[in-house]
Amino acid sequence: MSALIQQVAPTELKAWLDDAARSAPVLLDVREPWEVAICRIDGSRSLPIGELISRWPDLNPEAPTVVICHHGVRSLQVAHFLARSGFAQPLNLRGGVAAWADEVDPSMARY
């Protein structure tokens, strides 16, 4: 049985990032470089899925990690992978950057 991955809504993530009393999560953007070139959430780290297997050991498994993609499907898969790999708190950005643009930053470029 796979672990249930916590979903975080764009507005919840924005509130978390704006709350100086809370430690900021790692924002892990797993989209392709061409997608990140169009739009990205400030402070996110780009790690395309194709590089994940070789580079995930560089990440801190104890840090809350919000995984980001376009619509939240690829990021959910990566969050499950991180959970199986021992990460304490992988979270999925529900709806991805598309939802972030809809709910938090309407000026964000879309594709």
C-alpha positions as CSV (number, residue, x, y, z in Angstrom):
1,M,0.0,0.0,0.0
2,S,1.4,3.4,-1.0
3,A,1.6,6.3,1.4
4,L,-1.0,9.0,1.1
5,I,0.7,12.1,-0.2
6,Q,-0.5,15.4,1.3
7,Q,-1.8,17.9,-1.2
8,V,-1.2,21.6,-0.7
9,A,-3.4,24.2,-2.4
10,P,-1.7,27.1,-4.1
11,T,-3.2,29.6,-1.7
12,E,-2.0,27.5,1.3
13,L,1.5,27.3,-0.2
14,K,1.5,31.1,-0.7
15,A,0.5,31.7,2.9
16,W,3.2,29.3,4.0
17,L,5.9,31.1,2.0
18,D,4.7,34.5,3.3
19,D,4.8,33.4,6.9
20,A,8.1,34.5,8.3
21,A,7.5,32.4,11.5
22,R,7.6,29.1,9.5
23,S,10.6,27.6,7.7
24,A,10.1,27.7,4.0
25,P,9.7,24.3,2.3
26,V,11.9,23.2,-0.6
27,L,10.1,24.0,-3.8
28,L,11.0,21.2,-6.2
29,D,9.9,21.8,-9.8
30,V,10.0,18.6,-11.8
31,R,9.0,20.0,-15.2
32,E,11.2,20.1,-18.2
33,P,13.6,23.1,-18.7
34,W,11.5,24.5,-21.5
35,E,8.5,24.6,-19.2
36,V,10.4,26.3,-16.4
37,A,11.6,28.9,-18.9
38,I,8.0,29.9,-19.6
39,C,7.0,30.3,-15.9
40,R,8.1,29.3,-12.4
41,I,7.3,29.9,-8.8
42,D,10.0,32.1,-7.3
43,G,12.5,30.2,-5.2
44,S,11.8,26.8,-6.8
45,R,14.6,24.4,-7.7
46,S,14.4,22.8,-11.1
47,L,15.0,19.1,-11.2
48,P,13.4,17.5,-14.3
49,I,12.0,14.0,-13.8
50,G,14.5,12.6,-16.2
51,E,17.3,13.7,-13.8
52,L,15.5,12.7,-10.6
53,I,17.0,9.2,-10.2
54,S,20.6,10.4,-10.3
55,R,20.1,13.7,-8.4
56,W,17.5,13.0,-5.7
57,P,20.2,12.1,-3.1
58,D,21.3,15.8,-3.3
59,L,18.0,16.7,-1.6
60,N,17.3,16.9,2.1
61,P,14.9,14.1,3.1
62,E,14.1,15.8,6.4
63,A,12.9,19.1,4.8
64,P,9.3,19.6,3.8
65,T,9.4,19.3,0.0
66,V,6.6,20.7,-2.2
67,V,6.8,19.0,-5.6
68,I,5.6,21.1,-8.5
69,C,4.7,20.4,-12.2
70,H,2.2,21.8,-14.7
71,H,-1.0,20.3,-13.4
72,G,0.0,18.2,-10.4
73,V,0.1,14.8,-12.0
74,R,3.9,14.3,-12.6
75,S,4.6,16.0,-9.2
76,L,2.3,13.5,-7.4
77,Q,4.3,10.6,-9.0
78,V,7.5,12.2,-7.8
79,A,6.1,12.9,-4.3
80,H,5.3,9.1,-4.1
81,F,8.8,8.3,-5.2
82,L,10.3,10.6,-2.5
83,A,8.0,9.1,0.1
84,R,9.2,5.6,-0.8
85,S,12.8,6.9,-0.7
86,G,12.5,7.9,2.9
87,F,11.5,11.6,2.6
88,A,9.7,12.7,5.8
89,Q,7.3,15.2,4.3
90,P,6.8,15.2,0.5
91,L,3.8,17.3,-0.6
92,N,2.2,17.8,-3.9
93,L,1.2,21.3,-5.2
94,R,-2.4,20.5,-6.1
95,G,-3.1,21.7,-9.7
96,G,0.5,22.7,-10.3
97,V,1.7,26.0,-11.7
98,A,-1.5,26.2,-13.7
99,A,-3.5,26.4,-10.4
100,W,-0.9,28.8,-9.0
101,A,-1.5,31.1,-11.9
102,D,-5.2,30.9,-11.4
103,E,-5.3,31.3,-7.7
104,V,-2.2,33.2,-6.7
105,D,-0.4,34.9,-9.6
106,P,-2.7,35.8,-12.5
107,S,0.2,37.6,-14.2
108,M,2.1,34.3,-14.5
109,A,2.7,33.2,-18.1
110,R,0.6,30.1,-19.1
111,Y,1.1,27.3,-21.5
